[in-house]
Amino acid sequence: MDVVPANPEGWQRDPFTLTVEGDKLYGRGTTDCLGHVALMTELFKELAKRQVRLETKAVCVLIASEENTEIPGVGVETLMESGKIDFIKNGPVIWVDCSDSQPCIGTAGVITWTLKATGKLFHSGLPNLGINGIELGMDALTKIQERFYKDFGPVEKEREYNYSCPSTMKPTRVESSTNGLNQMYVLEGSLGLIAKMHSYVDDLNANITSLEGKRGPVSKYTLPDENWNGKLELTFEEQYFEGIACSLDSVGYKYVPRAYLWDN
């Protein structure tokens, strides 16, 4: 099922064979949150074994290939496009995959972004003659995050649905050029609301000197004598994930909590 790719360089043991050493388990997927897959498998086994007569149709959909978007045509999106599960749209849909012990009633959307900061190559002994792309990227990201959290703070629905956190903008990966010292710097992460984010970067490019003055006298993002400015570029991946939310008036939402109650 849905587990991260087994890249050979990250393994000292066979990822496709369960290895038990003391109280530790080694193998692909041993720490992934797939308990719900086992739960639903056992549920349907018991329903079949006991020949339970249901008043409605019960269907379990297991998502595949979430961790590998490079392979098209695999996963729940393709299943939906085929029309084979259209009939479940008329009944309650329960998402049992969650990080705690309760069914999930809402989740945020995700858009992957890349912020590229381009400076100017300089000799390590003459930093005053160049623009440090790493510093530019860090200072720009700080400003972008400040504006993001001001414009997209917590909303009432987040409290109503008991979301664990508000909308966020977080860098999750950093790259830099290996050809020149501190010339190019790339940050990547996830967030939402594309148009507004582009306006932040456009404003910073138009006022790049507003980022100066916090890292010492030779940390600057313009070289007037050379007519050279540092540059920021923000791009987004075409593929994104929309957020979803359960109707708090739905039949499923009203009845599922009862299944979690028991007599002490």
MISE-940937 format. One record per residue: x, y, z of N, C-alpha, C, CB in turn; residue in one letter; chain; residue number from 1. Coordinates in steps of 0.02 Angstrom, whole numbers. Atoms other than C-alpha are relative to their C-alpha. Glycine has a CB too. Example, Ala and Ser with C-alpha at 12.3 -4.5 7.8 and 13.67 -1.06 7.14 Angstrom:
<recs>
[rec [45,-59,0],[615,-225,390],[45,60,0],[-50,1,62],'A','A',1]
[rec [-42,-59,-3],[684,-53,357],[-39,55,37],[20,23,-71],'S','A',2]
</recs>
This chain:
<recs>
[rec [42,-60,0],[0,0,0],[44,62,0],[-48,0,61],'M','A',1]
[rec [-33,-65,4],[49,181,20],[57,7,50],[-52,56,11],'D','A',2]
[rec [-59,-12,-41],[226,188,89],[51,36,-42],[28,-67,30],'V','A',3]
[rec [-50,-38,37],[376,293,43],[43,-46,-42],[43,41,49],'V','A',4]
[rec [-42,41,43],[491,232,-97],[59,-30,38],[25,40,-60],'P','A',5]
[rec [-57,34,-33],[628,109,-45],[64,16,-37],[-12,-77,4],'A','A',6]
[rec [-63,-19,33],[781,203,-107],[57,-40,29],[13,76,7],'N','A',7]
[rec [-53,45,-25],[929,81,-94],[51,35,45],[35,-32,-58],'P','A',8]
[rec [-52,-34,-38],[1049,213,-27],[-21,15,72],[19,64,-35],'E','A',9]
[rec [23,-14,-68],[941,237,127],[-9,-62,43],[-65,37,-3],'G','A',10]
[rec [12,63,-36],[939,54,181],[64,-39,11],[-50,-42,-38],'W','A',11]
[rec [-54,46,-15],[1064,-60,267],[-25,-72,0],[32,17,67],'Q','A',12]
[rec [31,67,2],[941,-207,264],[-48,-2,-59],[-37,-16,68],'R','A',13]
[rec [47,8,55],[823,-277,133],[-66,33,19],[-11,-75,-17],'D','A',14]
[rec [62,-35,-18],[675,-155,136],[-63,-41,-11],[-5,64,-38],'P','A',15]
[rec [59,40,17],[557,-287,66],[-5,-64,42],[1,-18,-73],'F','A',16]
[rec [2,57,-46],[594,-415,203],[-2,26,72],[61,-47,-10],'T','A',17]
[rec [4,-22,-69],[540,-390,383],[58,-30,40],[-67,-21,32],'L','A',18]
[rec [-57,22,-41],[695,-398,494],[-14,19,72],[66,33,-25],'T','A',19]
[rec [13,-11,-71],[671,-417,682],[66,-5,37],[-53,-50,28],'V','A',20]
[rec [-61,0,-40],[818,-368,792],[-17,28,69],[57,43,-34],'E','A',21]
[rec [20,-21,-67],[777,-364,976],[-72,25,0],[47,54,27],'G','A',22]
[rec [67,-29,0],[629,-248,1000],[-11,48,-58],[-12,37,66],'D','A',23]
[rec [5,-44,58],[654,-161,832],[-19,-39,-62],[67,37,-11],'K','A',24]
[rec [21,29,64],[572,-197,665],[29,42,-57],[-78,-4,-5],'L','A',25]
[rec [-27,-35,58],[658,-153,500],[-35,-27,-62],[77,-10,-4],'Y','A',26]
[rec [33,19,62],[566,-153,335],[-43,57,-25],[-43,-63,10],'G','A',27]
[rec [39,-54,32],[471,-43,214],[-71,2,29],[-2,-10,-76],'R','A',28]
[rec [67,-9,-25],[314,26,296],[-10,-19,72],[-46,-39,-41],'G','A',29]
[rec [9,22,-70],[347,-35,474],[-20,58,45],[63,-32,26],'T','A',30]
[rec [19,-57,-42],[325,142,543],[-52,44,-32],[61,41,16],'T','A',31]
[rec [52,-39,32],[193,204,422],[-67,-11,35],[-5,-18,-76],'D','A',32]
[rec [65,4,-35],[18,240,489],[-51,-37,-43],[-25,72,18],'C','A',33]
[rec [44,40,42],[-69,97,400],[-43,-47,42],[41,-41,-49],'L','A',34]
[rec [42,41,-42],[-162,25,548],[-72,-2,-24],[2,24,71],'G','A',35]
[rec [69,-2,25],[-326,79,468],[-11,-49,-57],[-17,71,-22],'H','A',36]
[rec [7,49,54],[-290,-34,319],[-13,-69,30],[64,-1,-44],'V','A',37]
[rec [11,64,-34],[-276,-184,435],[-69,-1,32],[54,-12,53],'A','A',38]
[rec [66,-5,-32],[-431,-124,529],[-56,-14,-49],[-10,68,32],'L','A',39]
[rec [53,9,49],[-539,-114,373],[1,-70,-31],[5,53,-55],'M','A',40]
[rec [-6,68,26],[-472,-279,307],[-33,-50,47],[74,-19,-12],'T','A',41]
[rec [30,45,-50],[-521,-367,468],[-75,10,5],[32,11,68],'E','A',42]
[rec [71,-14,-3],[-690,-280,470],[-38,-36,-56],[-13,75,-4],'L','A',43]
[rec [34,31,56],[-737,-342,297],[6,-76,2],[28,26,-67],'F','A',44]
[rec [-6,72,-9],[-671,-516,336],[-53,-25,48],[70,-18,27],'K','A',45]
[rec [49,20,-49],[-784,-524,488],[-71,6,-27],[7,41,64],'E','A',46]
[rec [66,-7,30],[-934,-458,392],[-16,-59,-46],[-5,66,-40],'L','A',47]
[rec [10,56,46],[-910,-594,262],[-7,-66,39],[58,-5,-49],'A','A',48]
[rec [1,62,-39],[-876,-730,390],[-66,-9,36],[58,-1,50],'K','A',49]
[rec [62,4,-39],[-1030,-688,493],[-62,9,-44],[1,53,55],'R','A',50]
[rec [55,-9,48],[-1136,-655,337],[-50,52,27],[-35,-67,-14],'Q','A',51]
[rec [42,-54,-27],[-1202,-493,412],[-42,30,-56],[44,55,33],'V','A',52]
[rec [46,-29,49],[-1355,-428,319],[-3,76,12],[-72,-32,4],'R','A',53]
[rec [-4,-73,-7],[-1326,-241,293],[-61,33,-32],[65,27,-30],'L','A',54]
[rec [56,-38,28],[-1464,-114,261],[22,45,-57],[-34,41,53],'E','A',55]
[rec [-27,-42,54],[-1350,-19,142],[65,-31,-24],[11,74,24],'T','A',56]
[rec [-62,27,28],[-1197,-53,35],[60,31,36],[4,13,-77],'K','A',57]
[rec [-61,-24,-33],[-1029,-39,124],[59,-12,-46],[11,-36,68],'A','A',58]
[rec [-56,3,46],[-874,-2,20],[62,28,34],[-15,39,-66],'V','A',59]
[rec [-64,-25,-26],[-692,19,69],[45,18,-59],[35,-53,47],'C','A',60]
[rec [-46,-23,53],[-576,121,-44],[68,11,32],[-27,65,-35],'V','A',61]
[rec [-68,-7,-24],[-389,105,-12],[40,40,-50],[33,-69,13],'L','A',62]
[rec [-38,-44,45],[-278,242,-84],[70,-29,-12],[5,71,30],'I','A',63]
[rec [-67,23,18],[-122,188,-177],[39,57,-34],[-4,-62,-48],'A','A',64]
[rec [-45,-45,36],[28,286,-243],[-2,72,23],[-16,-2,-72],'S','A',65]
[rec [-1,-69,-25],[6,439,-133],[71,28,4],[-33,4,69],'E','A',66]
[rec [-69,-22,-10],[194,446,-102],[39,5,-66],[35,-47,47],'E','A',67]
[rec [-37,0,63],[240,429,-287],[-44,30,-54],[22,-72,-20],'N','A',68]
[rec [42,-35,49],[157,560,-397],[31,-2,-70],[-10,72,21],'T','A',69]
[rec [-32,4,66],[279,522,-540],[-33,-52,-45],[74,-15,8],'E','A',70]
[rec [34,52,39],[172,374,-594],[-72,21,-10],[4,-70,35],'I','A',71]
[rec [69,-24,12],[12,441,-676],[-49,-58,-5],[-3,42,-63],'P','A',72]
[rec [53,50,10],[-153,349,-680],[-8,-51,55],[13,-35,-62],'G','A',73]
[rec [6,46,-56],[-134,263,-512],[-25,38,61],[69,-35,15],'V','A',74]
[rec [24,-34,-60],[-233,308,-357],[-74,15,-3],[38,63,11],'G','A',75]
[rec [72,-11,-7],[-403,365,-300],[-26,50,-52],[-16,25,70],'V','A',76]
[rec [22,-48,50],[-408,510,-425],[-22,-35,-64],[56,51,-15],'E','A',77]
[rec [18,38,61],[-407,389,-573],[-61,-43,12],[59,-44,-22],'T','A',78]
[rec [59,40,-16],[-534,279,-485],[-63,43,-3],[7,-31,71],'L','A',79]
[rec [57,-45,3],[-649,429,-468],[-17,18,-72],[13,64,41],'M','A',80]
[rec [11,-18,70],[-625,478,-650],[-33,-56,-39],[66,19,-33],'E','A',81]
[rec [29,57,35],[-676,303,-703],[-75,-6,12],[34,-64,21],'S','A',82]
[rec [71,4,-17],[-847,326,-622],[-20,-61,40],[-40,2,-62],'G','A',83]
[rec [16,63,-35],[-835,160,-530],[-21,10,72],[60,-46,-3],'K','A',84]
[rec [21,-11,-69],[-863,238,-360],[-47,60,5],[61,10,45],'I','A',85]
[rec [47,-56,-2],[-989,373,-408],[-57,-13,49],[-28,12,-70],'D','A',86]
[rec [58,16,-42],[-1123,281,-310],[11,18,74],[-17,-73,-6],'F','A',87]
[rec [-10,-14,-70],[-1039,317,-143],[-8,74,16],[70,-22,21],'I','A',88]
[rec [10,-71,-12],[-1064,504,-167],[-68,14,33],[6,39,-65],'K','A',89]
[rec [67,-10,-27],[-1246,481,-114],[-6,-22,73],[-50,-38,-41],'N','A',90]
[rec [2,22,-69],[-1202,408,56],[56,29,40],[2,-76,3],'G','A',91]
[rec [-54,-27,-42],[-1092,454,203],[67,-33,-18],[-15,-10,74],'P','A',92]
[rec [-68,24,13],[-905,437,167],[41,14,62],[32,34,-64],'V','A',93]
[rec [-38,-6,-62],[-795,406,318],[74,-11,-14],[-25,-50,54],'I','A',94]
[rec [-72,4,10],[-609,440,312],[32,-24,65],[30,69,-23],'W','A',95]
[rec [-25,28,-63],[-530,326,443],[75,10,8],[-16,-74,3],'V','A',96]
[rec [-72,-12,-5],[-349,372,405],[11,66,36],[34,1,-70],'D','A',97]
[rec [-12,-61,-38],[-297,496,538],[58,-11,47],[-64,22,40],'C','A',98]
[rec [-59,6,-43],[-150,534,653],[-18,-16,72],[40,63,-3],'S','A',99]
[rec [20,20,-67],[-253,501,810],[-52,-55,-6],[-29,61,40],'D','A',100]
[rec [44,58,-1],[-388,376,858],[-69,15,-28],[-7,-25,70],'S','A',101]
[rec [66,-18,24],[-534,468,778],[-1,6,-76],[-23,66,32],'Q','A',102]
[rec [6,-12,73],[-599,475,598],[15,73,-16],[-70,-20,-26],'P','A',103]
[rec [-17,-68,21],[-541,628,502],[-62,34,-29],[57,-1,-53],'C','A',104]
[rec [59,-36,26],[-676,760,470],[21,60,-41],[-44,23,58],'I','A',105]
[rec [-22,-56,42],[-569,888,379],[76,1,-7],[-24,66,29],'G','A',106]
[rec [-72,-5,10],[-398,919,307],[15,60,-45],[28,-65,-31],'T','A',107]
[rec [-20,-58,39],[-305,1066,233],[24,-21,-69],[56,40,36],'A','A',108]
[rec [-28,12,65],[-255,1078,51],[75,11,1],[-32,44,-53],'G','A',109]
[rec [-73,-7,4],[-73,1074,-4],[21,22,-69],[35,-67,19],'V','A',110]
[rec [-31,-21,63],[21,1169,-139],[75,5,13],[-29,69,-25],'I','A',111]
[rec [-72,-2,-7],[208,1145,-161],[29,61,-36],[33,-65,-26],'T','A',112]
[rec [-29,-61,29],[307,1305,-190],[76,-4,-1],[-23,62,41],'W','A',113]
[rec [-72,-6,4],[485,1346,-238],[19,73,-5],[29,-40,-61],'T','A',114]
[rec [-25,-69,0],[571,1511,-197],[74,-2,-19],[-11,35,69],'L','A',115]
[rec [-68,-1,24],[730,1541,-296],[29,70,9],[4,-22,-74],'K','A',116]
[rec [-34,-64,-10],[848,1680,-242],[66,0,-38],[12,14,77],'A','A',117]
[rec [-60,-4,40],[983,1732,-364],[40,62,20],[-17,3,-76],'T','A',118]
[rec [-44,-55,-18],[1130,1839,-307],[51,12,-55],[35,-14,66],'G','A',119]
[rec [-54,-10,48],[1296,1878,-390],[63,-32,28],[12,76,-15],'K','A',120]
[rec [-59,37,-20],[1451,1770,-385],[54,49,24],[26,-42,-58],'L','A',121]
[rec [-54,-42,-25],[1594,1840,-282],[56,-44,29],[-26,49,54],'F','A',122]
[rec [-56,35,-31],[1765,1790,-219],[-10,-1,75],[68,34,-19],'H','A',123]
[rec [12,6,-72],[1761,1728,-40],[36,53,41],[21,-69,24],'S','A',124]
[rec [-36,-52,-35],[1887,1861,8],[-27,70,-13],[72,-2,-19],'G','A',125]
[rec [29,-65,16],[1783,2002,-67],[-76,-3,0],[26,25,-70],'L','A',126]
[rec [73,6,-3],[1604,1977,-7],[-36,66,-14],[-22,-26,67],'P','A',127]
[rec [30,-65,12],[1572,2164,-26],[-14,12,-74],[44,55,26],'N','A',128]
[rec [9,-9,72],[1576,2142,-216],[-54,-46,-28],[65,-12,-36],'L','A',129]
[rec [50,47,24],[1438,2013,-226],[-65,5,37],[26,-70,4],'G','A',130]
[rec [65,5,-33],[1260,1972,-176],[-8,-73,22],[-59,23,-47],'I','A',131]
[rec [5,67,-28],[1239,1822,-61],[-71,-26,-8],[20,1,74],'N','A',132]
[rec [66,27,14],[1094,1719,-127],[-31,-35,60],[4,-48,-57],'G','A',133]
[rec [26,33,-59],[1078,1621,35],[-32,50,47],[55,-40,36],'I','A',134]
[rec [28,-51,-44],[1054,1777,140],[-63,32,-30],[52,55,13],'E','A',135]
[rec [58,-29,34],[935,1850,11],[-60,-46,7],[15,13,-74],'L','A',136]
[rec [55,48,-5],[830,1692,13],[-29,-3,70],[23,-68,-20],'G','A',137]
[rec [23,4,-69],[821,1685,203],[-38,63,20],[59,-11,47],'M','A',138]
[rec [33,-63,-18],[777,1870,223],[-67,7,-37],[45,59,-16],'D','A',139]
[rec [62,-4,39],[647,1861,84],[-53,-46,29],[13,-17,-74],'A','A',140]
[rec [48,48,-27],[566,1706,158],[-29,26,66],[33,-68,11],'L','A',141]
[rec [25,-28,-63],[553,1792,327],[-55,51,-13],[57,33,40],'T','A',142]
[rec [51,-50,17],[458,1938,249],[-62,-31,-29],[29,51,-49],'K','A',143]
[rec [57,33,31],[348,1825,145],[-42,-36,52],[23,-50,-54],'I','A',144]
[rec [37,34,-53],[302,1722,298],[-37,50,44],[47,-42,42],'Q','A',145]
[rec [34,-51,-41],[262,1879,398],[-65,22,-33],[46,61,11],'E','A',146]
[rec [60,-22,36],[140,1936,264],[-51,-56,-7],[19,27,-69],'R','A',147]
[rec [46,57,7],[68,1762,240],[-41,-9,63],[40,-64,-15],'F','A',148]
[rec [37,12,-63],[22,1740,424],[-44,59,19],[49,-16,56],'Y','A',149]
[rec [44,-58,-12],[-48,1916,432],[-63,-4,-43],[38,66,-15],'K','A',150]
[rec [57,3,46],[-160,1889,280],[-42,-63,8],[25,4,-72],'D','A',151]
[rec [35,64,-4],[-206,1707,313],[5,-30,69],[27,-48,-53],'F','A',152]
[rec [0,24,-69],[-224,1690,500],[-56,-50,12],[-6,58,48],'G','A',153]
[rec [53,48,-17],[-340,1569,592],[-69,26,-17],[4,-18,75],'P','A',154]
[rec [70,-17,15],[-523,1567,539],[-46,-40,45],[-16,-13,-75],'V','A',155]
[rec [47,30,-47],[-678,1520,636],[-11,-75,-14],[-66,36,-3],'E','A',156]
[rec [12,70,17],[-703,1356,541],[54,-47,28],[-4,-8,-76],'K','A',157]
[rec [-53,42,-27],[-534,1293,603],[-15,-19,72],[67,37,-4],'E','A',158]
[rec [18,15,-68],[-596,1305,782],[-61,-47,2],[-16,64,39],'R','A',159]
[rec [60,42,2],[-764,1227,736],[18,-72,-16],[-49,27,-52],'E','A',160]
[rec [-21,67,19],[-676,1078,656],[57,-26,43],[20,-1,-73],'Y','A',161]
[rec [-54,20,-45],[-542,1072,790],[64,-18,-38],[-22,-58,44],'N','A',162]
[rec [-61,11,37],[-400,1083,665],[60,7,47],[7,49,-60],'Y','A',163]
[rec [-58,-1,-45],[-232,1050,747],[45,60,-12],[40,-63,-9],'S','A',164]
[rec [-40,-59,13],[-151,1200,662],[-33,41,-56],[73,-20,-20],'C','A',165]
[rec [29,-42,53],[-196,1348,549],[38,-10,-66],[2,74,21],'P','A',166]
[rec [-37,2,63],[-137,1378,371],[73,18,13],[-31,50,-52],'S','A',167]
[rec [-71,-11,-12],[53,1372,363],[38,6,-66],[29,-57,42],'T','A',168]
[rec [-47,-2,55],[195,1413,246],[68,-20,28],[3,72,-34],'M','A',169]
[rec [-61,26,-29],[347,1308,285],[48,-25,-54],[-16,-57,48],'K','A',170]
[rec [-50,30,45],[509,1274,190],[18,-69,25],[64,44,-5],'P','A',171]
[rec [-15,68,-20],[544,1088,190],[62,-28,-34],[-59,-45,-17],'T','A',172]
[rec [-61,22,34],[695,1075,75],[39,61,-24],[-17,-47,-59],'R','A',173]
[rec [-43,-55,21],[843,1187,36],[54,-26,-46],[32,35,63],'V','A',174]
[rec [-54,18,47],[963,1179,-112],[41,62,-14],[-29,-30,-65],'E','A',175]
[rec [-42,-56,20],[1108,1288,-165],[45,-21,-58],[43,27,59],'S','A',176]
[rec [-44,14,57],[1220,1302,-317],[66,-28,24],[11,64,-42],'S','A',177]
[rec [-66,28,-16],[1377,1196,-313],[54,29,-45],[-1,-76,-5],'T','A',178]
[rec [-48,-27,48],[1459,1294,-454],[34,63,25],[-35,15,-65],'N','A',179]
[rec [-28,-62,-24],[1485,1459,-366],[-19,11,72],[-22,58,-42],'G','A',180]
[rec [11,-11,-71],[1496,1518,-187],[-59,46,13],[63,29,32],'L','A',181]
[rec [57,-41,-23],[1328,1578,-119],[-35,38,-55],[24,48,52],'N','A',182]
[rec [30,-38,56],[1263,1627,-290],[-75,-13,-7],[35,-17,-64],'Q','A',183]
[rec [69,18,13],[1098,1534,-299],[-26,-43,58],[-8,-37,-67],'M','A',184]
[rec [28,32,-60],[981,1472,-161],[-72,-16,-14],[8,45,63],'Y','A',185]
[rec [68,21,15],[820,1372,-178],[-32,-31,62],[-1,-51,-58],'V','A',186]
[rec [38,28,-55],[690,1337,-44],[-65,-29,-27],[-14,53,55],'L','A',187]
[rec [63,30,21],[539,1223,-63],[-42,-15,61],[13,-63,-42],'E','A',188]
[rec [45,15,-55],[385,1193,43],[-72,-4,-25],[6,51,55],'G','A',189]
[rec [70,7,18],[195,1186,47],[-41,57,31],[-28,-67,25],'S','A',190]
[rec [44,-53,-25],[59,1319,66],[-62,3,-44],[36,68,2],'L','A',191]
[rec [59,-10,42],[-100,1388,-14],[-3,71,-26],[-63,-17,39],'G','A',192]
[rec [17,-67,22],[-167,1541,-107],[55,31,-43],[-14,43,59],'L','A',193]
[rec [-55,-15,45],[-55,1566,-258],[6,74,-17],[-7,-39,-62],'I','A',194]
[rec [-3,-68,25],[-101,1740,-321],[29,48,51],[-69,24,-21],'A','A',195]
[rec [-24,-45,-53],[-69,1825,-155],[75,-9,11],[-37,-13,65],'K','A',196]
[rec [-71,13,-10],[100,1741,-138],[42,32,-55],[13,-74,2],'M','A',197]
[rec [-37,-32,55],[155,1804,-309],[5,75,13],[-35,-13,-67],'H','A',198]
[rec [-2,-72,-13],[110,1981,-255],[53,17,52],[-69,25,24],'S','A',199]
[rec [-52,-12,-50],[226,1965,-104],[69,4,-34],[0,-56,53],'Y','A',200]
[rec [-65,4,32],[374,1917,-213],[9,57,-50],[9,-67,-36],'V','A',201]
[rec [-4,-57,46],[335,2049,-345],[18,63,38],[-66,9,-38],'D','A',202]
[rec [-13,-60,-41],[335,2181,-208],[72,0,25],[-49,4,58],'D','A',203]
[rec [-69,4,-24],[501,2120,-137],[50,12,-56],[13,-68,33],'L','A',204]
[rec [-45,-13,57],[583,2119,-309],[2,74,-17],[-22,-40,-61],'N','A',205]
[rec [3,-71,15],[524,2298,-335],[33,42,55],[-72,22,-10],'A','A',206]
[rec [-29,-37,-57],[592,2349,-164],[51,-45,35],[-56,22,51],'N','A',207]
[rec [-47,50,-26],[737,2229,-142],[44,28,55],[44,-26,-56],'I','A',208]
[rec [-42,-30,-53],[835,2353,-34],[-34,-1,68],[19,71,-19],'T','A',209]
[rec [35,3,-64],[700,2339,100],[22,-59,42],[-75,-2,-11],'S','A',210]
[rec [-24,58,-36],[779,2173,147],[69,9,29],[-1,-60,-45],'L','A',211]
[rec [-69,-11,-22],[949,2248,182],[3,28,71],[36,47,-48],'E','A',212]
[rec [-12,-34,-63],[1025,2308,345],[-4,-43,62],[-48,54,8],'G','A',213]
[rec [7,43,-59],[1008,2156,458],[59,-49,8],[-64,-39,-4],'K','A',214]
[rec [-53,51,-1],[1165,2055,419],[70,30,-8],[-12,-50,-55],'R','A',215]
[rec [-66,-30,4],[1310,2176,428],[8,46,-60],[52,-54,-2],'G','A',216]
[rec [-9,-53,50],[1382,2313,317],[10,-24,-72],[58,41,18],'P','A',217]
[rec [-12,22,69],[1426,2205,166],[-52,-51,-23],[70,-31,-6],'V','A',218]
[rec [55,43,22],[1265,2104,159],[-52,44,-33],[-31,-40,60],'S','A',219]
[rec [45,-43,37],[1169,2193,23],[-26,-38,-61],[34,66,-21],'K','A',220]
[rec [32,36,55],[1055,2143,-119],[-4,42,-64],[-69,-21,21],'Y','A',221]
[rec [-7,-40,61],[1096,2279,-247],[74,20,-8],[-45,63,2],'T','A',222]
[rec [-67,-25,17],[1258,2329,-334],[-9,57,-50],[46,-58,-30],'L','A',223]
[rec [15,-56,44],[1222,2503,-404],[53,13,-53],[-9,63,41],'P','A',224]
[rec [-54,-14,48],[1392,2523,-486],[-1,-49,-59],[67,-3,34],'D','A',225]
[rec [4,50,54],[1360,2365,-588],[-70,-7,-28],[25,-67,26],'E','A',226]
[rec [70,4,22],[1174,2395,-612],[-27,-71,8],[-7,23,-73],'N','A',227]
[rec [18,69,-13],[1141,2226,-532],[-41,-5,64],[63,-44,5],'W','A',228]
[rec [42,12,-58],[1001,2175,-414],[-8,-75,11],[-68,34,-8],'N','A',229]
[rec [19,69,-15],[968,2012,-325],[-71,-12,-25],[6,-15,76],'G','A',230]
[rec [66,15,29],[813,1922,-391],[-32,-58,36],[6,-15,-75],'K','A',231]
[rec [40,53,-31],[675,1816,-315],[-50,-27,-51],[-37,25,63],'L','A',232]
[rec [48,31,45],[570,1692,-414],[-41,-51,40],[35,-35,-61],'E','A',233]
[rec [44,46,-35],[419,1600,-343],[-39,-41,-51],[-48,38,48],'L','A',234]
[rec [37,44,45],[347,1449,-434],[-39,-51,41],[47,-35,-50],'T','A',235]
[rec [42,50,-33],[216,1319,-392],[-6,-62,-44],[-71,29,16],'F','A',236]
[rec [12,61,38],[194,1138,-443],[-71,1,-27],[12,-63,43],'E','A',237]
[rec [67,1,30],[47,1110,-560],[-48,-43,39],[5,-24,-72],'E','A',238]
[rec [43,46,-37],[-19,967,-456],[-7,25,72],[28,-72,-1],'Q','A',239]
[rec [11,-20,-69],[-99,1015,-291],[-58,-40,28],[-15,76,5],'Y','A',240]
[rec [52,38,-34],[-217,940,-163],[-49,48,33],[30,-49,52],'F','A',241]
[rec [51,-43,-30],[-380,1025,-117],[-18,-26,69],[-62,3,-45],'E','A',242]
[rec [23,19,-66],[-436,1027,63],[-71,-27,-3],[5,58,48],'G','A',243]
[rec [69,25,-4],[-595,936,113],[-26,10,70],[-2,-75,-20],'I','A',244]
[rec [31,-7,-65],[-718,953,255],[-66,-38,1],[-12,75,18],'A','A',245]
[rec [62,37,-9],[-857,841,318],[-55,48,21],[9,-56,53],'C','A',246]
[rec [57,-38,-24],[-1030,914,338],[-16,-21,71],[-62,-10,-47],'S','A',247]
[rec [13,16,-70],[-1062,925,524],[-72,-19,12],[18,59,44],'L','A',248]
[rec [69,22,-4],[-1245,888,488],[-11,-67,-34],[-46,52,-32],'D','A',249]
[rec [7,62,38],[-1210,728,392],[-18,-59,45],[64,-15,-38],'S','A',250]
[rec [19,61,-37],[-1278,558,443],[63,-35,27],[-39,-48,-46],'V','A',251]
[rec [-61,33,-22],[-1102,487,450],[31,33,61],[50,-1,-55],'G','A',252]
[rec [-30,-36,-56],[-1040,622,568],[-39,-12,65],[4,75,-15],'Y','A',253]
[rec [42,10,-60],[-1186,593,687],[6,-71,28],[-72,15,-17],'K','A',254]
[rec [3,69,-22],[-1175,404,693],[68,-31,15],[-34,-41,-51],'Y','A',255]
[rec [-65,31,-11],[-989,364,685],[24,8,72],[51,30,-47],'V','A',256]
[rec [-23,-5,-70],[-949,436,859],[-31,-52,46],[-14,69,27],'P','A',257]
[rec [32,50,-43],[-1073,313,933],[37,-67,-2],[-73,-10,-22],'R','A',258]
[rec [-37,63,5],[-965,170,871],[62,0,44],[20,-12,-73],'A','A',259]
[rec [-60,-5,-42],[-824,234,981],[-17,-2,74],[37,64,-16],'Y','A',260]
[rec [22,1,-69],[-927,227,1140],[-7,-72,24],[-66,37,9],'L','A',261]
[rec [9,66,-29],[-926,76,1255],[-13,8,75],[62,-45,-13],'W','A',262]
[rec [15,0,-72],[-982,34,1432],[61,-21,38],[-60,-46,16],'D','A',263]
[rec [-57,18,-42],[-847,34,1564],[-21,-53,51],[29,64,35],'N','A',264]
</recs>
